[in-house]
């Protein structure tokens, strides 16, 4: 059974995903079988502009790859993070330096960092933790 909080979160996520167009994917892997790569492909197919962030790569999924968020020369709506929970805080600190600020930070399934979430929320950035953006987009918007 869904609680009012769960329904509110789903409503906010639905609105967010229906209004945005650009997503930076931190930790996007060039390996096809990795979850980050599958999510990146899905988001491209769904019509989003993605910006891979992986300092060890030049290009992933046909898109220019960036070393960090600061290197992306375009506004970003969502920063989707595929990194260990303990690696999230510096990423959130970096995204808070961007102008304009991203609308949301999305920590993929299994990733939770309360300190990073609190910092982002304090600056007005919507936070999603421990959820898969591909699953949520598919379940909430592609029906």
C-alpha positions as CSV (number, residue, x, y, z in Angstrom):
1,X,0.0,0.0,0.0
2,X,1.3,3.4,-0.9
3,X,1.5,6.0,1.8
4,X,0.7,9.7,1.2
5,X,4.5,10.4,1.3
6,X,5.1,7.8,-1.3
7,X,2.4,9.2,-3.5
8,X,3.7,12.7,-3.1
9,X,7.3,11.6,-4.0
10,X,5.9,9.7,-7.1
11,X,4.0,12.8,-8.1
12,X,7.1,15.1,-7.8
13,X,9.2,12.5,-9.7
14,X,6.6,12.3,-12.5
15,X,6.5,16.1,-12.8
16,X,10.3,16.3,-12.8
17,X,10.8,13.7,-15.4
18,X,8.1,15.1,-17.7
19,X,9.6,18.6,-17.5
20,X,13.3,18.1,-17.9
21,X,15.4,17.4,-21.0
22,X,19.1,17.1,-19.9
23,X,20.7,14.6,-17.6
24,X,24.3,14.3,-16.6
25,X,25.2,10.7,-15.7
26,X,28.1,10.6,-13.2
27,X,29.9,7.2,-13.4
28,X,28.4,6.2,-16.8
29,X,30.3,3.1,-17.9
30,X,31.2,2.3,-21.5
31,X,30.5,-1.4,-20.8
32,X,27.1,-2.4,-22.3
33,X,26.2,-4.8,-19.5
34,X,26.7,-2.3,-16.7
35,X,23.5,-0.8,-15.2
36,X,24.7,2.8,-15.8
37,X,25.1,2.0,-19.5
38,X,21.7,0.4,-19.7
39,X,20.1,3.4,-18.0
40,X,22.0,5.8,-20.3
41,X,20.8,4.0,-23.4
42,X,17.2,4.0,-22.1
43,X,17.3,7.8,-21.4
44,X,18.7,8.5,-24.9
45,X,15.9,6.3,-26.4
46,X,13.4,8.2,-24.2
47,X,14.5,11.5,-25.8
48,X,16.7,12.9,-23.1
49,X,20.0,14.7,-23.8
50,X,22.6,12.9,-21.7
51,X,26.0,14.1,-20.7
52,X,28.3,11.2,-19.6
53,X,30.7,12.1,-16.8
54,X,33.6,9.7,-16.6
55,X,37.1,11.1,-16.5
56,X,38.6,7.9,-18.1
57,X,36.6,8.2,-21.4
58,X,36.3,10.5,-24.4
59,X,32.9,9.3,-25.6
60,X,30.2,6.9,-24.3
61,X,27.0,6.0,-26.2
62,X,28.0,8.4,-29.0
63,X,28.0,11.4,-26.6
64,X,31.0,13.4,-25.6
65,X,32.2,12.4,-22.2
66,X,33.2,14.9,-19.5
67,X,35.8,14.6,-16.7
68,X,33.5,16.3,-14.2
69,X,30.3,18.3,-13.9
70,X,32.1,21.7,-14.2
71,X,33.3,20.7,-17.7
72,X,29.8,20.3,-19.2
73,X,29.2,23.5,-21.2
74,X,25.4,23.3,-21.1
75,X,22.7,23.6,-18.4
76,X,21.9,20.3,-16.7
77,X,18.4,19.5,-15.3
78,X,19.3,16.3,-13.4
79,X,22.5,14.9,-12.1
80,X,22.1,11.1,-12.0
81,X,24.8,9.5,-9.9
82,X,26.2,6.0,-10.3
83,X,28.9,6.1,-7.6
84,X,29.3,4.6,-4.2
85,X,27.3,6.3,-1.4
86,X,30.5,7.6,0.2
87,X,31.6,9.3,-3.1
88,X,28.4,11.3,-3.5
89,X,29.1,14.3,-1.3
90,X,31.9,15.8,-3.4
91,X,29.7,15.4,-6.5
92,X,26.8,17.2,-4.9
93,X,29.2,20.0,-3.7
94,X,30.3,20.3,-7.3
95,X,26.8,20.4,-8.8
96,X,26.0,23.2,-6.3
97,X,28.7,25.3,-8.0
98,X,26.9,25.1,-11.3
99,X,25.0,28.1,-12.7
100,X,22.1,27.5,-13.2
101,X,21.7,24.9,-10.5
102,X,20.4,21.5,-11.7
103,X,16.8,20.9,-10.6
104,X,17.5,17.6,-9.1
105,X,20.2,15.2,-7.9
106,X,19.3,11.5,-8.4
107,X,21.2,8.8,-6.5
108,X,20.6,5.5,-8.2
109,X,19.2,2.4,-6.5
110,X,21.4,1.4,-3.6
111,X,22.9,4.8,-3.2
112,X,22.1,6.8,-0.1
113,X,24.0,9.8,1.3
114,X,21.9,11.8,3.8
115,X,24.6,14.6,4.2
116,X,24.7,15.2,0.5
117,X,20.9,15.1,0.3
118,X,20.6,17.6,3.1
119,X,23.1,19.9,1.5
120,X,21.3,19.8,-1.9
121,X,17.9,20.3,-0.3
122,X,19.2,23.3,1.6
123,X,20.1,24.9,-1.8
124,X,16.7,24.1,-3.3
125,X,17.7,21.1,-5.3
126,X,15.2,18.2,-5.4
127,X,16.7,14.9,-4.1
128,X,15.9,11.4,-5.1
129,X,17.8,8.6,-3.4
130,X,17.9,4.8,-3.7
131,X,15.7,4.8,-6.9
132,X,16.4,3.9,-10.5
133,X,15.6,6.7,-12.9
134,X,15.0,4.2,-15.7
135,X,12.5,2.2,-13.7
136,X,10.7,5.3,-12.4
137,X,10.5,6.9,-15.9
138,X,9.2,3.6,-17.4
139,X,6.6,3.0,-14.6
140,X,5.4,6.6,-14.2
141,X,5.6,8.1,-17.7
142,X,5.6,5.4,-20.5
143,X,2.2,3.9,-19.9
